[in-house]
Amino acid sequence: MITPNPNLQVLHTIAQPKKELILEIELNGKMKFEHLMSTVYNQFGICHRVLSANIEYTEGCSFGSVQLLISVNPDEWRQLELYLNKNKLLSTTVEYTCRKYS
């Protein structure tokens, strides 16, 4: 007969609520736009929608700004924010709320 071990702790994963944010990133030529978009999706697993992009390419460098609609939990947001700060990319966020009519 199998009996549970009272000394073991059960890890419960609690799904953290996701928030929709509008993230605006200023590109300063240190990172290509395509590389940034691929990193957001592939490394962090954050699906995003490009709301607007005003980007100029000069000698292979990306300058301008991009606005993304992202849905993230607090942990994903912290990781992304650290990545942007590490790469010296300025960013601002606004919480996105959409009123639903029935």
BAMARDO-342733 format. One record per residue (C-alpha): residue number from 1; chain; x, y, z. Coordinates in steps of 0.05 Angstrom, whole numbers, padded with zeros to 5 digits. Example, Ala and Ser with C-alpha at 12.3 -4.5 7.8 and 13.67 -1.06 7.14 Angstrom:
REM residues 2
+-----+--------+--------+--------+--------+
! num ! cadena !     px !     py !     pz !
+-----+--------+--------+--------+--------+
!   1 !      A !  00246 ! -00090 !  00156 !
!   2 !      A !  00273 ! -00021 !  00143 !
+-----+--------+--------+--------+--------+
//
This chain:
REM residues 102
+-----+--------+--------+--------+--------+
! num ! cadena !     px !     py !     pz !
+-----+--------+--------+--------+--------+
!   1 !      A !  00000 !  00000 !  00000 !
!   2 !      A !  00026 !  00069 ! -00019 !
!   3 !      A !  00021 !  00122 !  00035 !
!   4 !      A !  00034 !  00196 !  00025 !
!   5 !      A !  00098 !  00223 !  00056 !
!   6 !      A !  00077 !  00278 !  00106 !
!   7 !      A !  00146 !  00311 !  00100 !
!   8 !      A !  00138 !  00328 !  00026 !
!   9 !      A !  00110 !  00395 !  00007 !
!  10 !      A !  00063 !  00400 ! -00051 !
!  11 !      A !  00079 !  00456 ! -00098 !
!  12 !      A !  00018 !  00492 ! -00123 !
!  13 !      A !  00026 !  00534 ! -00185 !
!  14 !      A ! -00021 !  00591 ! -00181 !
!  15 !      A ! -00038 !  00622 ! -00247 !
!  16 !      A ! -00023 !  00696 ! -00241 !
!  17 !      A ! -00072 !  00742 ! -00275 !
!  18 !      A ! -00049 !  00772 ! -00340 !
!  19 !      A ! -00057 !  00846 ! -00355 !
!  20 !      A ! -00061 !  00877 ! -00423 !
!  21 !      A ! -00010 !  00933 ! -00430 !
!  22 !      A !  00008 !  00981 ! -00485 !
!  23 !      A !  00084 !  00982 ! -00486 !
!  24 !      A !  00121 !  01037 ! -00523 !
!  25 !      A !  00194 !  01025 ! -00537 !
!  26 !      A !  00243 !  01077 ! -00563 !
!  27 !      A !  00294 !  01046 ! -00611 !
!  28 !      A !  00361 !  01080 ! -00606 !
!  29 !      A !  00402 !  01043 ! -00658 !
!  30 !      A !  00431 !  00992 ! -00609 !
!  31 !      A !  00383 !  00937 ! -00630 !
!  32 !      A !  00347 !  00920 ! -00694 !
!  33 !      A !  00272 !  00922 ! -00694 !
!  34 !      A !  00266 !  00851 ! -00721 !
!  35 !      A !  00313 !  00824 ! -00667 !
!  36 !      A !  00272 !  00858 ! -00612 !
!  37 !      A !  00206 !  00830 ! -00637 !
!  38 !      A !  00236 !  00760 ! -00643 !
!  39 !      A !  00265 !  00764 ! -00573 !
!  40 !      A !  00199 !  00786 ! -00542 !
!  41 !      A !  00164 !  00726 ! -00573 !
!  42 !      A !  00217 !  00672 ! -00574 !
!  43 !      A !  00256 !  00685 ! -00509 !
!  44 !      A !  00200 !  00710 ! -00465 !
!  45 !      A !  00140 !  00676 ! -00499 !
!  46 !      A !  00101 !  00740 ! -00500 !
!  47 !      A !  00051 !  00746 ! -00558 !
!  48 !      A !  00045 !  00817 ! -00582 !
!  49 !      A !  00008 !  00860 ! -00632 !
!  50 !      A !  00042 !  00919 ! -00664 !
!  51 !      A ! -00004 !  00978 ! -00656 !
!  52 !      A !  00041 !  01029 ! -00689 !
!  53 !      A !  00113 !  01033 ! -00711 !
!  54 !      A !  00153 !  01093 ! -00735 !
!  55 !      A !  00221 !  01064 ! -00751 !
!  56 !      A !  00278 !  01090 ! -00794 !
!  57 !      A !  00336 !  01047 ! -00815 !
!  58 !      A !  00404 !  01081 ! -00820 !
!  59 !      A !  00466 !  01040 ! -00837 !
!  60 !      A !  00433 !  00976 ! -00810 !
!  61 !      A !  00410 !  01009 ! -00745 !
!  62 !      A !  00337 !  01018 ! -00724 !
!  63 !      A !  00314 !  01085 ! -00697 !
!  64 !      A !  00244 !  01107 ! -00677 !
!  65 !      A !  00189 !  01080 ! -00633 !
!  66 !      A !  00141 !  01022 ! -00633 !
!  67 !      A !  00077 !  01010 ! -00593 !
!  68 !      A !  00059 !  00939 ! -00575 !
!  69 !      A ! -00003 !  00909 ! -00544 !
!  70 !      A !  00020 !  00854 ! -00497 !
!  71 !      A ! -00014 !  00808 ! -00447 !
!  72 !      A !  00033 !  00791 ! -00390 !
!  73 !      A !  00033 !  00769 ! -00318 !
!  74 !      A !  00076 !  00807 ! -00267 !
!  75 !      A !  00135 !  00758 ! -00273 !
!  76 !      A !  00137 !  00762 ! -00349 !
!  77 !      A !  00134 !  00837 ! -00345 !
!  78 !      A !  00192 !  00841 ! -00296 !
!  79 !      A !  00235 !  00797 ! -00341 !
!  80 !      A !  00219 !  00839 ! -00402 !
!  81 !      A !  00231 !  00904 ! -00365 !
!  82 !      A !  00299 !  00879 ! -00341 !
!  83 !      A !  00317 !  00859 ! -00413 !
!  84 !      A !  00298 !  00928 ! -00440 !
!  85 !      A !  00337 !  00964 ! -00385 !
!  86 !      A !  00397 !  00919 ! -00396 !
!  87 !      A !  00397 !  00937 ! -00470 !
!  88 !      A !  00387 !  01011 ! -00454 !
!  89 !      A !  00320 !  01016 ! -00489 !
!  90 !      A !  00272 !  01068 ! -00461 !
!  91 !      A !  00201 !  01043 ! -00451 !
!  92 !      A !  00135 !  01065 ! -00422 !
!  93 !      A !  00072 !  01026 ! -00408 !
!  94 !      A ! -00001 !  01041 ! -00401 !
!  95 !      A ! -00052 !  00991 ! -00376 !
!  96 !      A ! -00101 !  00976 ! -00432 !
!  97 !      A ! -00174 !  00971 ! -00412 !
!  98 !      A ! -00229 !  00957 ! -00462 !
!  99 !      A ! -00301 !  00968 ! -00444 !
! 100 !      A ! -00344 !  00910 ! -00468 !
! 101 !      A ! -00416 !  00925 ! -00487 !
! 102 !      A ! -00469 !  00871 ! -00484 !
+-----+--------+--------+--------+--------+
//
